[in-house]
Amino acid sequence: MNLGEQEKYTKVLKQMIDDTESNKIQTAEELIQKLIKELTVSKELSESY
């Protein structure tokens, strides 16, 4: 994992934490679904380069 990927994943995790704390995400299922979506989009973008 390079530094760019690490920063990207750190940003995603910070967003998940913020959304959980602000009650935008209220269940573990919502958290998992959003995390999968974010990582899938992130992976698709990185593969297109």
N, C-alpha and C positions, 0 to 999 in steps of 0.2 A: 504494500500500500504506500503510495507516495504522499507527499505533503498536501497536494491539492485534494486528493480523495479524503484524507484525514480531516481537512478543514470543512469539506462538503458534509461529511457525516456528522461532524461536531455541530454544524449549523442545523442540520435536520433534527438531531437530538435536542438541541436547545429549543427549537420550535415546538417539539413534542412536549417538553417540560412546561414551556410557557402556556401552551394550549390546555394542558392538564390543570395547571394552577389557576387559569382564568375560567375554568369550567367549560371551555369550548369542547373538550373531550371529557366525557363523564364516566365512561366504562372502559375496562381493559379491552373489550372487543373493538371499540372505536379507536383506541390507541393503536392496536395491532393493525387494523385495516388502514389507518392513515399512514403508519410507518411502512407497511408493505407498498402502498401507493407511492410514497415519496421515494423509496429505494428503487422501485421498478422504473419510475420516470428518470431517476438519476442514472441508473444503469443504461437505459435506452439512450439517453443523451451521450453518455461517455462512449458507448459502442458506435455511435454515428460519426464520431470524429476519427 
